[in-house]
């Protein structure tokens, strides 16, 4: 098992990519902490426990630094250790600049960039105590290239990519690795909210998008989970500071 006896905390894991990652990490031997504002996270915990594996649920609003600090402390106390912190929680945010209010801007930045920074800050002492660990962020190809659908989302994700690189450099000698995933289009509730905002039907958007994806299809949640598993496992022991596109080739066009 790639994550045998490790403890992984995954935000935004009540559904979508985070849920797929939690299920996979559990299969690979990790105790998984489902952290989400959505109470459906308890159902993910039940699903994992029915398979005879250990999982816990922590309700958290990651836009609050105090809540993030409380979450890290609760996980450390409950599990006795923490090896992997994956900040995956996200929201679609507003659309173009004309649709962007100060409130929407601040909320999008808080859930993505602020939560990444202060989540890392809170977890680093726990990883230092073990002399090693992994931090992973779910970014986006919208952080690598401009998004035609969401200015603020792109800004937040681009900031997370740079945060990944800065943390990787500063923590490398402490054997703490920091990487980020950059998904393309994945059939998740978050994508549905973006499609709805654009004013297209899901199947209409899928056809529109697939014609522009080199591989001709969406990426699956399981494919993202497998990429995440690799980056937090010892198989990636020399990899840090990477922004890995998992996007069917979208970042190349």
N, C-alpha and C positions, 0 to 999 in steps of 0.2 A: 504494500500500500504506500502510495506516494506521500501521504500526510499522516502516517500512523502516529497516534497519541498527541497530535498537535491540536491547538485550539484556534479556530478561525472565527473572527467577527466580521459579518457581512451586513452592511447597511442596505436598505432598499431590497430586502430579500424575501418579502412576502409574495412577490410575483416576478414575472419576467426573467431577465438575465440573472438577477440575484438569487431567485428561487432555484433556477437550474444549477447555479454554482453551488448553492448550499447542499442540494441533493448529491451532486457529484463529489464535493469535498467530503461529505459524510461517508459515501461509498469508499473513499480512499483513506478512511481511518480517522478523520478529523472530528473532534467535538465541534459542533457548529452553533454559533449564536446568531439567531435571526433578529436583526435590529430594524425596526420599521415603525412608522407612524400608523400603518395599516394593521388592524388587529388580525387580519387573515394570516399574519405571520405565525400565529398559534397553530393554524392548520398545517403549515409546513413542518413545524416542530412535531406535531402528532404523526405526520407522515414518516418522518425520520425515526421517531421512537418506535413506531410499529415494526420497523425493520431491525429493531434491537440495537439501535445506535443512540448516542447521546446528543441532545440538542436542547437549546434554551431560547426563550423569547424575551427580548427587551423592547418595550415601546419607547420610541425616541423621536423627537422632532430635531433633525440634524441642523436646522437653521439656527438653533440655540446653542451657543458655546457651553453654557452651563449644563444643558442636557447632554451634550457630547461628553463632557468631563464626567458626569454622573454615570453615563453608560460605560465608559472605560473602567471606572472604578468598580462598578457592579460586576462586570465580566471578570475582572481580575480576582475579586473576592469570591465569586461563585465558582470559577473554574481553576483558580490557583495559578494560572499562567495565561499568557496570550502570545501567540506566535505569528498570526497573520491578521492584518487589518485591511479589509477591502471596502473602500468607500464607493458604493455603487448607486446610492440613492440619487434620484434626479427628477426634474420636472421639465416640461416643455418650455415654459417661459413665454414671454410675449412674442409677437411676430416682428414686423419691420420697425424701423425707427418711429414711424408715425403712430404705431400702436403701443409704443413703450412708455409706460408710466414710471415714475420714480419708485412706487411701491412694487411693481412687477419686476423692475430691474433689481432692486435690493433683495427681493425674495429669491430670484434666480441665482444671483451671485452668492447668497447665503447658503442655499442648498448644495450648490456645486463647489465653488472655489473656497468660500470661507469654511465650510464644513471639512473640506479636504485639508486645509492648512491646520485648523485647530484640532481636527481628528488626529492628524499626524503628530502634532505637538503633544497631545494627551497620551498617545500610545507609545511614543519613543522611549520614555522612562521604563515602561514595562518590557520593551524589547531589549533595552540595554541591560536590564537585570539578567536576561537570559544569554546575553552576549551575541545575539543574532535575531533575525526576524525579517518579515516581509511586509511592505506596504504596497497596496495596489489601488489605483484609482480607475474608475470607468470614465474615460473621457469620450471622445467622439471624433469621427473624421471631420466634423464641423469645427473641431479645434485645430485641424491641420489645413483646412481650406475653407473659404467663406461659405456660409450657409445662405441660400436664397430665401429661407423660411424663418430664420430667427437670429437676429443680430445679437441679442443679449446672450442667448445660448452659446453661440459661437465664441463670444468674448470670454464667457465663463470657462468653457472647455479649453480654449487656447491658454488661459491662465493656469489651468490644471496641468497641462502639458509642461509648461515652464516650471511650475512648482515641482513636478516629478523630477525634472532634471536638476533643479537646485538642491532638493533633498538628497537625491542620489549621490551627488558630489560630496555633500557635507557629511553623509552617514556611511560612505563606502568603507572607510577604515574600521568602522565598528561592526562590520558584517551585517549591516541592515540594508537590504535591497529595496529600491523603490522603482516601480514601473507603472505604466498605465496602458489600458486597452483602449483602442479607438474603433468602436463598432461603426459599421455602416448602417444600412437599413435592416432592422430586426423587427419582426412582427410582435410587438409588445404593446401594453396599454399606453406607454409614453408615445410611441409612434402614432397610435390611433388618435391621440389628442392633437398631435401636430397635423395629421391628415384632415381632421375635422376643422381645424382652424384655417387650413388652406382652402377649404370649401370643396374638397373632392371626396368621392366615395372610396372606401378602402380598396376595392378591386380596380377601380379606375386609377388610383394612385399606384397600385402595385404594377399595373401594366406600364404606366408612365415611367416609373422608377426602373423597372426591370430592363427596359430598353436602353437605359443609361448605365447599367451595372455591367462591367465586362463579363462576369460570370452568368449574367442574365437572371439572377434570382436574389431574394433576400438571404441574409445570413440567419442561421437559427440560433435560438438561445443556447442550445447544447453546444454549438460550435464556439460560442463565446465562453461558455463554462470550461470547455477543454483548453482553450487558450489561457484562461485565468489559472487553471490548475497547473499548467506548465510553468507559468511565470512565478508562482508561489512555491513550487516544488524545488527539490535539490537538483533536478535536471537542468534548472536555469541558474545554477549557483554562481555563474560568472556574468549574469545579465542584470544590469541595473541602469536606470536612466532611459529606458526604452519606451517609446510611444508606439505600440504595436497595432497597426491597422488590421482589423478583422472585418473585411468589408466587401469581399468579392471583387476587389480591384478598383473600387471607387476612388481611392486616394490617388490613383495613378493617372486619372483622366480629368 
